[in-house]
Amino acid sequence: MKSAFQIVDEVRRGATTAAAELATCLDAVRARNEELNVFLYVDEEGAAAAASRVDGILASGGDGGALAGVPIAIKDNMCQRGIPTTCSSKILEGWRPPYNATVLDRLLAAGAVPVGKTNLDEFAMGSSTENSAFGPTRNPLDPSRVPGGSSGGSAAAVAAGMTPLALGSDTGGSIRQPAALCGLVGVKPTYGLVSRYGLIAFASSLDQIGPFAKTVRDAAMLLEVIAGHDPMDSTSLPEQSPSLVAHVGDGVAGKRVGVVRELIEGADQDVVDAVDRATRVLADAGATLVELSIPELRLGLSAYYLIAPAEASSNLARYDGVRFGLRVNAEDVSAMNEATRTAGFGAEVKRRIMLGTYALSAGYYDAYYGQALKVRTQMIDAFRRAYREVDLLIGATAPSVAFEFGSKTSNPMSMYLSDVFTIPTNLAGEAALSVPFGTGEAGLPVGVQLLGPGRSEGLLLAGARVLEIADGRP
Ligand code: GLN
């Protein structure tokens, strides 16, 4: 499959058309969607209209945009006007949003061609896409294994060569972990860098939209298009989109890289080896290595599983059978609410709502939610101290390569541990990415995580590019 960079170049030169690229993409979707369960909805009509608009603009001498003619897959927790948006939940059955998420409008303005909505863990709660009400997505690299989650469908779309780009959302690792398991670049941008207007909320103080791509440059192209201030999102950072593509080749010479013990401990040996090799590559490229321990990171998972469910229990209160999607009729309103929520939510969502409601309840609030907020503040301080010493951090993205279906479903704790290395960044509101580096067990890809302070995406992408080249993808 062509890269996004190549498609934009060829479309602009007239060597191909947006319509032709869309046709290639739809063929790839038809070839494997039934097997892999990647797309919940393919918007052939809307995609054809977007492609023909781009071709029309180019034919009349226009520019076409930074993503002219590039097909893109959208995680099904982002609103697209008139298109079913399910969050992979039965509770949103039949609901079609009356507006576009800001990221959708930005993509269309940049000439991208959204082709459809991808599968996810219900309401983005999970790490394997096994929690979808519409069945799991399979990993295109080994269909007996999970693609990761919760943005498993978006990762699989790119890994299967259906689209060169996809959008995911990352609340505790849901872009970086599936990127690692599918051999892709995935970026969790700084909190507030990308507008969340039209992203269906899971945990609002943690959620961020970000890109999946096969190459670092493609990820930078997509992030540049979706980043930048949006008055419709009150948490949006004030500045315009940073220049990223231009700095992808900047390298890491003279940068200080923190090698963090807590971001690797407990990982499988193949993952540890890959991170070691990646660290040496950065040193060979002129970076200075600093061994670091940030013990606060060990508390991340515990704090996250209080804060995220607390916010989710509040955000998901709106699905009451009155305003959106599913309604199960009953004798009075409160019985209708209960019957609708009982039928509409899956087991993991119910577990999170109960955890969150408990953590917020009078008498337990200080001991659980309040305590978790204090831990979160300590973690923010700890990261800040680290970034006074170093420019970026390196660690593992996930503790293992892609795992087998069912291997973690009976024990929620083992599933939660998939995100032990990714969650701290979300709690701190900072930036991190995963870049494929080498292979591990069964020849499956390993993801290396680079982390930096807020607004460090340019540096992280430059570091990822150094690793990409060293890994044989020039
Ligand atoms: N796997 C984590 C969870 O289940 C993170 C999910 C996410 O980032 N959306 O909450």
Boltz pocket constraint, residues with backbone or C-beta under 6 A from the ligand:
constraints:
  - pocket:
      binder: B
      contacts: [[A, 123], [A, 124], [A, 125], [A, 126], [A, 127], [A, 149], [A, 150], [A, 169], [A, 170], [A, 171], [A, 172], [A, 173], [A, 174], [A, 175], [A, 202], [A, 308], [A, 415], [A, 416], [A, 419]]
      max_distance: 6.0
